[in-house]
Amino acid sequence: MPEQTGQKYDVTIKNLFSGSEEGLIEYFGGITLEDVRPLNVEFNRIEMKSSDLVVRGLSGNEPAICHMEFQTTDDPKMQVRMLRYATEIYDSYGDFPYQILLYLGSYPPHMKDNIACDRGNLGGLNYRYKIVDIGALTRESLKSAGIPEVYALLPLAERKTRREKPDEFLKECVDDIINSPMGLEEKQKTLVMAEIFAGLAFGKVIIERIFREVVDMFDIRQSAGYQLILEEGIEKGIEKGIEKGIEKGKREALSELTLRQLRKKFKKLPPEYLEKIKSQDVFTLETIAENIFEIEKLEDLDQYLS
């Protein structure tokens, strides 16, 4: 995902999940925290990064810190970043955190969840954190959490099914929220969040088609949840579709860059691949560029191309 779009999602996720820390940590991490208080950690030694969700609380009678990271791209150096976040937190608060990474990307992740080495009496490292791939979870498992904010992630579940039947799947996700035991205001806010997160997995046309009726039915634009999101400065992300938040010129530039990378690697591109690359959106092109070293033959491109 492009840096500008990724940063917009970082802000969205951080704000929308604020206040739901206990439930998220218990469901995705299996850790029960009480008396939870947010920690505003700035990772000063990590490039352009502030914390996604870092809280302090009590696990049993013991103090604990939990760091939850929200990731939209498959970062091959994620384990290094997570370790650096952990050491920054340790440096600031004197305690090593529990760490959970929620992966919201369109494609299956290849990120490592550990760093391990043994140098005998000269040292060693045995570090690990938990990765939760939302796309590998079922809708039913997310609904079982009973947390409105987790319901909002339904459009990102069941990666294979949502690709095979996008319209049907997204409609079922919306129906799950509408038919949930939540109150009206919670449903309004959750539907707004679900529309935002759907931008990570579906095209603008499908999103508008599925959500148009719901917006009118639930008067979402007038809901308190929607107004709160507007105040957080992401109005354009909802109105225009976050996945379209980068102008056409940048998409064309990224398309040309991707083609140059592929030509350099494979010498020659068949016409059918050439045309497919030119028709891809920014997110897909960015994903191909990020995974260029894992693409060993032309057929490997098929898993990225729509």
C-alpha positions as CSV (number, residue, x, y, z in Angstrom):
1,M,0.0,0.0,0.0
2,P,1.4,3.4,-0.8
3,E,2.9,5.4,2.1
4,Q,0.2,8.1,2.0
5,T,-2.7,5.6,1.9
6,G,-1.0,3.4,4.6
7,Q,-0.6,6.4,6.9
8,K,-4.3,7.3,6.5
9,Y,-5.3,3.8,7.5
10,D,-2.9,3.9,10.4
11,V,-4.7,7.0,11.7
12,T,-8.1,5.4,11.0
13,I,-7.3,2.2,12.8
14,K,-5.7,3.9,15.8
15,N,-8.6,6.2,16.4
16,L,-11.4,3.7,15.7
17,F,-10.1,1.1,18.0
18,S,-9.4,3.5,20.8
19,G,-11.4,2.5,23.9
20,S,-11.7,-1.1,22.8
21,E,-8.3,-2.2,23.9
22,E,-9.3,-4.7,26.5
23,G,-11.6,-6.7,24.2
24,L,-9.2,-6.7,21.3
25,I,-6.2,-7.8,23.4
26,E,-8.3,-10.6,25.1
27,Y,-9.8,-11.9,21.8
28,F,-6.7,-11.7,19.6
29,G,-4.0,-12.2,22.2
30,G,-5.7,-14.4,24.8
31,I,-4.5,-12.0,27.5
32,T,-7.0,-10.6,30.1
33,L,-6.0,-7.1,31.2
34,E,-7.7,-5.0,33.8
35,D,-7.4,-1.3,34.7
36,V,-6.2,-0.7,31.1
37,R,-4.5,2.7,30.4
38,P,-3.2,3.8,27.0
39,L,0.5,4.7,26.8
40,N,1.4,7.3,24.2
41,V,4.6,5.9,23.0
42,E,6.6,7.7,20.3
43,F,9.2,5.5,18.6
44,N,11.8,8.2,18.2
45,R,14.5,5.9,16.8
46,I,12.1,4.3,14.3
47,E,11.5,6.0,11.1
48,M,8.2,8.0,10.9
49,K,6.4,5.8,13.4
50,S,4.2,6.4,16.4
51,S,2.6,3.6,18.3
52,D,-0.6,1.9,17.0
53,L,-1.9,0.7,20.3
54,V,0.2,0.4,23.5
55,V,-1.5,-0.1,26.8
56,R,-0.6,-0.8,30.4
57,G,-2.8,-2.9,32.8
58,L,-2.9,-5.7,35.2
59,S,-2.8,-9.4,34.1
60,G,-3.8,-11.2,37.2
61,N,-2.1,-9.2,39.9
62,E,1.0,-8.5,37.7
63,P,1.6,-5.3,35.7
64,A,1.8,-5.9,32.0
65,I,2.2,-3.8,28.8
66,C,0.7,-4.9,25.5
67,H,1.5,-3.6,22.1
68,M,-0.9,-4.2,19.2
69,E,0.3,-3.3,15.7
70,F,-2.0,-3.0,12.7
71,Q,-0.3,-3.9,9.4
72,T,-1.8,-3.5,5.9
73,T,1.3,-4.7,3.9
74,D,3.4,-7.8,3.9
75,D,6.6,-6.4,5.3
76,P,9.6,-8.8,5.0
77,K,11.4,-7.0,7.8
78,M,8.4,-6.9,10.2
79,Q,10.1,-9.1,12.8
80,V,12.9,-6.5,13.0
81,R,10.5,-3.6,13.3
82,M,8.5,-5.4,16.0
83,L,11.7,-6.1,18.0
84,R,12.7,-2.4,17.7
85,Y,9.3,-1.4,19.0
86,A,9.6,-3.8,21.9
87,T,13.0,-2.4,22.9
88,E,11.8,1.2,22.6
89,I,8.9,0.3,25.0
90,Y,11.3,-1.5,27.3
91,D,13.6,1.5,27.3
92,S,10.7,3.9,28.1
93,Y,8.9,1.8,30.7
94,G,11.3,-0.9,31.9
95,D,9.1,-3.8,30.9
96,F,9.0,-6.0,27.8
97,P,5.6,-6.0,26.2
98,Y,3.2,-8.7,24.9
99,Q,3.0,-8.1,21.2
100,I,0.3,-8.8,18.7
101,L,0.3,-7.9,15.0
102,L,-3.1,-7.8,13.2
103,Y,-2.5,-8.2,9.5
104,L,-5.2,-6.7,7.4
105,G,-3.6,-7.2,3.9
106,S,-5.2,-8.6,0.8
107,Y,-2.6,-11.3,0.2
108,P,-1.4,-14.1,2.5
109,P,1.5,-12.8,4.7
110,H,5.0,-14.2,4.5
111,M,6.3,-12.3,7.5
112,K,8.4,-14.0,10.2
113,D,7.1,-14.0,13.7
114,N,10.5,-14.5,15.4
115,I,14.2,-13.8,15.5
116,A,16.3,-16.6,16.9
117,C,20.1,-17.1,17.1
118,D,22.5,-18.8,19.4
119,R,26.1,-17.6,19.7
120,G,27.0,-19.8,22.7
121,N,28.8,-17.9,25.5
122,L,28.9,-14.9,23.2
123,G,25.2,-14.3,23.4
124,G,22.0,-15.1,21.6
125,L,18.4,-14.1,21.0
126,N,15.0,-15.9,21.2
127,Y,12.4,-13.3,20.3
128,R,8.9,-13.8,19.0
129,Y,5.6,-12.1,18.7
130,K,2.1,-13.1,17.6
131,I,0.8,-12.6,14.0
132,V,-3.0,-12.7,13.5
133,D,-3.9,-12.9,9.8
134,I,-7.5,-11.5,9.6
135,G,-7.9,-12.9,6.1
136,A,-7.3,-16.4,7.4
137,L,-10.2,-16.1,10.0
138,T,-13.8,-17.0,9.4
139,R,-16.7,-14.5,9.7
140,E,-18.1,-16.7,12.5
141,S,-15.0,-16.6,14.5
142,L,-14.9,-12.8,14.4
143,K,-18.6,-12.5,15.2
144,S,-18.0,-14.8,18.3
145,A,-15.9,-12.0,19.8
146,G,-19.0,-10.0,20.5
147,I,-17.0,-6.8,20.0
148,P,-18.5,-4.1,17.6
149,E,-15.0,-3.1,16.4
150,V,-14.2,-6.7,15.5
151,Y,-17.5,-7.0,13.5
152,A,-16.1,-4.1,11.5
153,L,-13.2,-6.4,10.3
154,L,-15.6,-8.9,8.7
155,P,-15.0,-7.6,5.2
156,L,-11.3,-8.7,5.6
157,A,-12.1,-12.2,6.7
158,E,-12.1,-15.4,4.6
159,R,-9.7,-14.2,1.9
160,K,-10.4,-17.0,-0.5
161,T,-14.2,-16.7,-0.3
162,R,-14.2,-12.9,-0.6
163,R,-12.2,-13.1,-3.8
164,E,-14.4,-15.8,-5.4
165,K,-17.7,-14.1,-4.5
166,P,-17.0,-10.5,-3.7
167,D,-20.5,-9.0,-3.9
168,E,-22.1,-11.9,-2.1
169,F,-19.5,-12.0,0.6
170,L,-19.5,-8.3,1.3
171,K,-23.3,-8.3,1.4
172,E,-23.3,-11.1,4.0
173,C,-20.8,-9.1,6.1
174,V,-23.1,-6.1,6.1
175,D,-26.1,-8.4,7.0
176,D,-24.1,-9.9,9.8
177,I,-23.7,-6.4,11.3
178,I,-27.3,-5.4,10.7
179,N,-28.6,-8.6,12.3
180,S,-26.2,-8.5,15.2
181,P,-27.4,-7.9,18.8
182,M,-25.8,-4.4,18.9
183,G,-27.8,-1.3,19.5
184,L,-28.6,1.1,16.7
185,E,-25.7,3.6,17.4
186,E,-23.2,0.7,17.7
187,K,-24.5,-0.6,14.3
188,Q,-24.1,2.8,12.7
189,K,-20.5,3.2,13.9
190,T,-19.6,-0.4,13.0
191,L,-21.0,-0.1,9.5
192,V,-19.0,3.1,8.9
193,M,-15.9,1.2,10.1
194,A,-16.7,-1.8,7.9
195,E,-17.0,0.5,4.9
196,I,-13.6,1.9,5.6
197,F,-11.9,-1.5,6.0
198,A,-13.7,-2.9,2.9
199,G,-11.5,-0.5,1.0
200,L,-8.5,-2.8,1.7
201,A,-10.1,-5.7,-0.1
202,F,-12.8,-4.5,-2.5
203,G,-13.1,-2.0,-5.3
204,K,-15.0,1.2,-5.0
205,V,-17.8,0.2,-7.2
206,I,-18.6,-2.9,-5.1
207,I,-18.4,-1.0,-1.9
208,E,-20.7,1.8,-3.1
209,R,-23.2,-0.8,-4.4
210,I,-23.4,-2.8,-1.2
211,F,-23.3,0.1,1.3
212,R,-25.6,2.6,-0.6
213,E,-28.8,1.1,0.7
214,V,-27.4,0.6,4.2
215,V,-26.2,4.3,4.4
216,D,-29.8,5.5,3.8
217,M,-31.5,2.8,5.9
218,F,-29.4,3.5,9.0
219,D,-28.9,7.3,8.4
220,I,-25.2,6.6,8.9
221,R,-24.1,10.1,7.7
222,Q,-25.9,11.6,10.7
223,S,-24.7,9.0,13.3
224,A,-22.5,10.0,16.2
225,G,-19.9,7.4,15.0
226,Y,-19.7,8.9,11.5
227,Q,-19.4,12.5,12.9
228,L,-16.6,11.4,15.2
229,I,-14.7,10.0,12.2
230,L,-15.2,13.2,10.3
231,E,-13.7,15.1,13.2
232,E,-10.6,12.8,13.1
233,G,-10.0,14.1,9.5
234,I,-10.7,11.1,7.4
235,E,-13.8,12.3,5.6
236,K,-12.2,11.9,2.2
237,G,-11.3,8.4,3.0
238,I,-15.0,7.5,3.4
239,E,-16.4,9.6,0.6
240,K,-13.9,8.8,-2.1
241,G,-12.8,5.3,-1.1
242,I,-9.5,5.1,0.6
243,E,-8.0,2.8,-2.0
244,K,-8.5,5.6,-4.5
245,G,-6.8,8.2,-2.3
246,I,-3.8,8.5,-4.6
247,E,-4.1,10.4,-7.8
248,K,-4.0,8.8,-11.3
249,G,-0.6,10.1,-12.1
250,K,1.0,8.2,-9.2
251,R,-0.7,5.0,-10.2
252,E,0.7,5.4,-13.7
253,A,4.2,6.1,-12.3
254,L,4.1,3.0,-10.1
255,S,2.9,0.9,-13.0
256,E,5.9,2.0,-15.1
257,L,8.2,1.3,-12.2
258,T,6.8,-2.2,-11.8
259,L,7.1,-2.9,-15.5
260,R,10.8,-1.8,-15.4
261,Q,11.5,-4.1,-12.4
262,L,9.8,-7.1,-14.2
263,R,11.6,-6.4,-17.5
264,K,14.9,-6.3,-15.7
265,K,14.2,-9.5,-14.0
266,F,12.6,-11.5,-16.8
267,K,14.1,-9.6,-19.8
268,K,10.8,-9.9,-21.7
269,L,7.2,-9.7,-20.7
270,P,4.4,-11.4,-22.8
271,P,1.8,-8.9,-24.0
272,E,-0.9,-10.4,-21.7
273,Y,1.2,-9.6,-18.6
274,L,2.0,-6.2,-19.9
275,E,-1.6,-5.2,-20.3
276,K,-2.6,-6.8,-16.9
277,I,0.1,-4.8,-15.1
278,K,-1.1,-1.5,-16.6
279,S,-4.6,-2.2,-15.5
280,Q,-3.8,-2.8,-11.8
281,D,-4.6,-0.5,-9.0
282,V,-2.0,1.2,-6.7
283,F,-2.3,-1.4,-3.9
284,T,-1.7,-4.3,-6.3
285,L,1.3,-2.6,-7.9
286,E,2.7,-1.7,-4.6
287,T,2.4,-5.3,-3.4
288,I,4.1,-6.6,-6.5
289,A,7.0,-4.2,-6.0
290,E,7.4,-5.2,-2.4
291,N,7.5,-8.9,-3.3
292,I,9.6,-8.6,-6.4
293,F,12.3,-10.8,-4.9
294,E,9.8,-13.6,-4.2
295,I,8.5,-13.6,-7.7
296,E,10.8,-16.2,-9.4
297,K,8.8,-17.0,-12.5
298,L,6.2,-15.2,-14.5
299,E,3.4,-17.5,-13.3
300,D,4.1,-16.3,-9.8
301,L,2.6,-12.9,-10.8
302,D,-0.8,-14.6,-11.3
303,Q,-1.5,-14.6,-7.5
304,Y,-1.3,-10.8,-7.5
305,L,-3.1,-9.9,-10.7
306,S,-6.8,-9.4,-10.9
